[in-house]
């Protein structure tokens, strides 16, 4: 039978390497922060990926963006971009149009309803970000941004 001290020792996480510990800490942090964000987006019946599409299209407005370019700029890969765009179009948040000169290219633009939804989400999302990371100082946030960028750099554009 184990003593209390042995059980507590056994509960201490064991990692194969500092890299594994850092990765798992990053993953756990993402999970905690994502729960806050999911709650905000849930209030508007939208996913974080759908929000990202609207945000990217708003930046391109009044122009449109090819679906392929949109997919490349996404923060996370969307396994089924067509279905996601279908859902946004059904809600009249985006509009799709095929180019006359090349029918294979589909361009997407944000609608007024999409812009309106982004305006509605803006303050609740800003409050969410404050809850997520507002306890960190400006210096800590800049250090975190730099470290995350450094960790990501060798892997960008390789996926």
C-alpha positions as CSV (number, residue, x, y, z in Angstrom):
1,X,0.0,0.0,0.0
2,X,1.3,3.5,-0.9
3,X,1.7,6.2,1.5
4,X,0.4,9.7,0.9
5,X,3.9,11.0,0.0
6,X,4.4,8.3,-2.6
7,X,1.0,9.0,-4.2
8,X,1.9,12.8,-4.4
9,X,5.3,11.9,-5.9
10,X,3.6,9.7,-8.4
11,X,1.3,12.5,-9.4
12,X,4.1,14.8,-10.3
13,X,4.2,15.0,-14.1
14,X,7.1,13.2,-15.7
15,X,8.3,14.5,-19.1
16,X,10.6,12.9,-21.6
17,X,12.3,16.3,-22.3
18,X,12.0,20.0,-21.7
19,X,10.5,20.3,-25.2
20,X,7.7,17.9,-24.3
21,X,7.0,19.8,-21.0
22,X,6.9,23.1,-22.9
23,X,4.7,21.6,-25.6
24,X,2.2,20.1,-23.1
25,X,2.2,23.4,-21.1
26,X,1.4,25.3,-24.3
27,X,-1.3,22.8,-25.2
28,X,-2.9,23.0,-21.8
29,X,-2.7,26.8,-21.9
30,X,-4.4,26.8,-25.3
31,X,-7.2,24.6,-24.0
32,X,-7.8,26.9,-21.0
33,X,-7.8,30.1,-23.1
34,X,-9.8,28.5,-25.9
35,X,-12.7,27.6,-23.5
36,X,-13.1,31.4,-22.8
37,X,-13.1,32.2,-26.5
38,X,-15.6,29.4,-27.3
39,X,-18.0,30.7,-24.8
40,X,-18.0,34.2,-26.5
41,X,-18.3,32.8,-30.0
42,X,-21.1,30.4,-28.8
43,X,-23.2,33.4,-27.8
44,X,-23.2,34.4,-31.5
45,X,-23.6,30.9,-32.9
46,X,-20.2,31.1,-34.7
47,X,-17.0,29.2,-34.5
48,X,-13.5,30.7,-34.0
49,X,-12.7,29.6,-37.6
50,X,-15.8,31.3,-38.9
51,X,-14.9,34.4,-37.0
52,X,-11.4,34.3,-38.5
53,X,-12.9,34.1,-42.0
54,X,-15.1,37.2,-41.3
55,X,-12.1,39.0,-39.8
56,X,-10.0,38.3,-42.9
57,X,-12.7,39.3,-45.3
58,X,-13.4,42.5,-43.4
59,X,-9.7,43.4,-43.9
60,X,-10.0,42.8,-47.6
61,X,-13.2,44.8,-47.9
62,X,-14.5,46.4,-50.0
63,X,-12.7,43.8,-52.2
64,X,-13.1,40.1,-52.2
65,X,-10.6,37.2,-51.5
66,X,-10.1,34.0,-53.4
67,X,-11.0,30.9,-51.4
68,X,-7.5,29.6,-51.8
69,X,-5.9,32.8,-50.4
70,X,-8.4,32.8,-47.6
71,X,-7.4,29.2,-46.7
72,X,-3.7,30.2,-46.6
73,X,-4.3,33.1,-44.2
74,X,-6.4,31.2,-41.7
75,X,-4.9,30.9,-38.2
76,X,-5.8,27.2,-38.1
77,X,-6.4,24.9,-41.0
78,X,-10.0,24.4,-41.9
79,X,-10.6,20.8,-43.0
80,X,-13.7,21.6,-44.9
81,X,-13.6,25.2,-46.1
82,X,-16.5,24.8,-48.5
83,X,-18.9,23.6,-45.8
84,X,-17.8,26.4,-43.5
85,X,-18.4,29.0,-46.2
86,X,-21.7,27.3,-47.0
87,X,-22.8,27.9,-43.3
88,X,-21.6,31.6,-43.4
89,X,-23.4,32.2,-46.7
90,X,-26.6,30.6,-45.4
91,X,-26.6,33.2,-42.6
92,X,-25.9,35.9,-45.2
93,X,-22.6,36.8,-43.6
94,X,-20.6,36.3,-46.8
95,X,-21.2,36.3,-50.5
96,X,-19.4,34.1,-53.0
97,X,-18.9,34.8,-56.7
98,X,-17.1,32.9,-59.5
99,X,-14.8,35.0,-61.8
100,X,-16.0,35.2,-65.4
101,X,-12.4,34.9,-66.7
102,X,-11.7,31.8,-64.6
103,X,-14.7,29.8,-63.4
104,X,-12.5,27.7,-61.1
105,X,-11.7,30.7,-58.9
106,X,-14.3,31.5,-56.3
107,X,-14.1,34.9,-54.5
108,X,-15.6,35.6,-51.2
109,X,-16.6,38.9,-49.6
110,X,-18.1,39.9,-46.4
111,X,-21.7,41.2,-46.4
112,X,-23.1,44.1,-44.3
113,X,-24.6,41.4,-42.0
114,X,-21.1,39.9,-41.6
115,X,-19.7,43.3,-40.7
116,X,-22.6,43.9,-38.3
117,X,-21.8,40.6,-36.5
118,X,-18.2,41.5,-36.2
119,X,-19.2,44.8,-34.5
120,X,-21.5,42.9,-32.1
121,X,-18.7,40.5,-31.2
122,X,-16.0,43.2,-30.8
123,X,-16.6,44.2,-27.2
124,X,-17.3,40.8,-25.8
125,X,-14.2,39.4,-27.5
126,X,-12.1,42.3,-26.2
127,X,-13.3,41.5,-22.7
128,X,-12.5,37.8,-23.3
129,X,-8.9,38.7,-24.3
130,X,-8.6,40.8,-21.2
131,X,-9.8,37.8,-19.0
132,X,-7.4,35.5,-20.9
133,X,-4.2,37.6,-20.7
134,X,-5.0,40.8,-19.0
135,X,-3.1,39.7,-15.9
136,X,0.2,39.8,-17.8
137,X,2.2,43.1,-18.1
138,X,3.0,44.7,-21.5
139,X,6.6,43.4,-21.2
140,X,5.4,39.9,-20.4
141,X,3.0,40.0,-23.4
142,X,5.8,41.2,-25.7
143,X,8.1,38.4,-24.4
144,X,5.3,35.8,-24.9
145,X,4.6,37.0,-28.4
146,X,8.3,36.9,-29.3
147,X,8.7,33.4,-27.8
148,X,5.7,32.0,-29.6
149,X,6.9,33.5,-32.8
150,X,10.3,32.0,-32.4
151,X,8.8,28.6,-31.6
152,X,6.5,28.8,-34.7
153,X,9.0,30.2,-37.2
154,X,10.7,27.0,-38.4
155,X,7.3,25.4,-39.0
156,X,5.4,28.1,-40.8
157,X,4.7,27.5,-44.5
158,X,5.8,23.8,-44.1
159,X,2.3,22.5,-43.3
